[in-house]
Amino acid sequence: DADVTQTPRNRITKTGKRIMLECSQTKGHDRMYWYRQDPGLGLRLIYYSFDVKDINKGEISDGYSVSRQAQAKFSLSLESAIPNQTALYFCATSDTRVSNQPQHFGDGTRLSIL
Amino acid sequence: QKEVEQDPGPLSVPEGAIVSLNCTYSNSAFQYFMWYRQYSRKGPELLMYTYSSGNKEDGRFTAQVDKSSKYISLFIRDSQPSDSATYLCAMSPGWGTDKLIFGTGTRLQVFP
């Protein structure tokens, strides 16, 4: 089983719809992250969370919101989807109980907004 | 100008070749350097992780960091078709690894 699981893997929806992408992890890591990946732009950080009560904006948080429901679960919401939010979305985790550890990624959600 | 520059490729090499993948960066505060491998329809997978300057070797993979030139490299020896993937460099400042800055990735194709 994957350590970082993202659902759904693929989603096609229409402009204006509310969408939630979910991420769960079995690694026991305290920090979780949401990124989007676009061709030619690489991975960009949307939000990150140090623990359940600590949420931080990343580079491109406008139009997105997040919820850390538990240490193992971190969801990303698009309240009113627009076509330029079409991208690959990745969740990642890291363990800061050991200092400055790298991030580990899930397999992504491919989101298309028509 | 982007903080991290990476040639998008594609880089096409025959099986058995030595591959060199590179990134340049502009922020002298970067201290942590990573290489990720990403197969099609999969997430980035951590390959190498180094702190500050120097070399690190793991099997067929060697990561080099030259902070004076702001240049990092990943070498793959005896390349295999299974190495065909996109390789992403990533780096972060010395105070932690939360805010990774990624290169756009280099697509590598190793043909038999």
Contacts between the chains, C-beta under 8 A, distances in Angstrom:
chain1	res1	chain2	res2	distance
A	4	B	43	7.5
A	31	B	98	6.8
A	33	B	98	7.7
A	40	B	8	7.5
A	40	B	104	6.0
A	41	B	104	6.6
A	42	B	4	7.9
A	42	B	6	8.0
A	42	B	88	7.1
A	42	B	102	4.3
A	42	B	103	6.1
A	42	B	104	4.2
A	42	B	105	6.5
A	43	B	44	7.4
A	43	B	88	7.2
A	43	B	90	7.8
A	43	B	100	7.7
A	43	B	102	4.3
A	44	B	102	7.8
A	45	B	99	6.5
A	45	B	100	7.3
A	48	B	98	6.0
A	58	B	99	7.6
A	90	B	43	5.5
A	90	B	44	7.3
A	94	B	97	6.5
A	94	B	98	7.5
A	100	B	32	6.3
A	100	B	51	7.7
A	100	B	96	5.8
A	100	B	97	4.9
A	101	B	97	6.6
A	102	B	32	7.7
A	102	B	34	5.4
A	102	B	46	5.3
A	102	B	49	4.8
A	102	B	97	6.1
A	103	B	46	7.8
A	103	B	97	6.9
A	103	B	100	6.4
A	104	B	46	6.5
A	105	B	36	7.7
A	105	B	43	3.7
A	105	B	44	4.8
A	105	B	45	7.3
A	106	B	43	5.2
A	107	B	41	7.5
A	107	B	42	5.3
A	107	B	43	4.6
A	108	B	41	7.7
A	108	B	42	7.5
A	108	B	43	5.3
A	110	B	41	7.9
